[in-house]
């Protein structure tokens, strides 16, 4: 049973506005990330996530919002992070395609 929560665009916007410690991870390919992303998101493609876990561990107790194009790869990324001990995880359920907040 997973402990990460899939959230809507509206819930993601509230989290972004109200949580100063929020870490935002875009797990799409770099070319997709460059074409438009949520402000302050860091890019770690899901295929590279396992190699970046150690660097992310400094954020293990912070809330983390993970997103991709449509919500599937980000759910996988949340599972990977969960297995590594992260437990304050949020998946943008419809991905950036369903996100109605600010994109840069």
Secondary structure, 3 states (H helix, E strand, C coil): CCCCEEECHHHHHHHHHHCCCCEEEECCCHHHHHHCCECCCEECCHHHHHHHHHHHHHHCCCCEEEECCCCHHHHHHHHHHHHCCCCCEEEECCCHHHCCCCEC
